[in-house]
Amino acid sequence: MRITAEISLYPLNEQFVSDITDFILVLRRQPGIEIISNQMSTQLRGEFAAVTGALNRCMEASMAGPGAMAFVVKYLNADLPIGSAPGIDGAGH
């Protein structure tokens, strides 16, 4: 099953920008996923095991380092086209 996930990282320290950037760079090296980042979050899509495995590995590595951090993750059991903006045409699409 293909899924889409969205993750946001909130490091609880003053060097939060580098922590977020480092996390995204490691996540981008994970196999079997498509990933896109914007100013608010990072979206991933791929097979369930690839997406959840990549997120689990990267979150565990980040949490094992110094400092506290919070992650917010949403999972959707649909394969959304994350590389393109959604159409808003007034017809509910």
C-alpha positions, 0 to 999 in steps of 0.5 A, a space after each residue: 500500500 502506498 501512503 503519504 506522510 507529513 512531518 514537522 520537527 520542533 527542536 526545543 533549543 536555540 540551534 533549531 534551524 540546523 537541527 531541522 536541516 540536518 534531519 531533512 538531509 538525512 531523511 532525503 538519503 532514505 531509500 524508496 521514498 519521494 520527499 518534498 520540503 517547504 517552509 512548514 513541513 516535509 511530505 513523503 510518499 511511497 510504500 508503507 514500509 519504506 515511508 514509516 521505516 524512513 521516518 522511524 530511523 530518522 526520528 530515532 537518530 535525532 532523538 538519540 542526540 542531545 536536546 529535546 525535540 517534538 515531532 508531529 506526523 500525519 499519515 494518509 492511506 493515499 498516494 498524493 502527488 506531493 510534487 504539485 500544488 493542489 487544485 482549488 476550483 470551487 468544486 471540492 477537488 
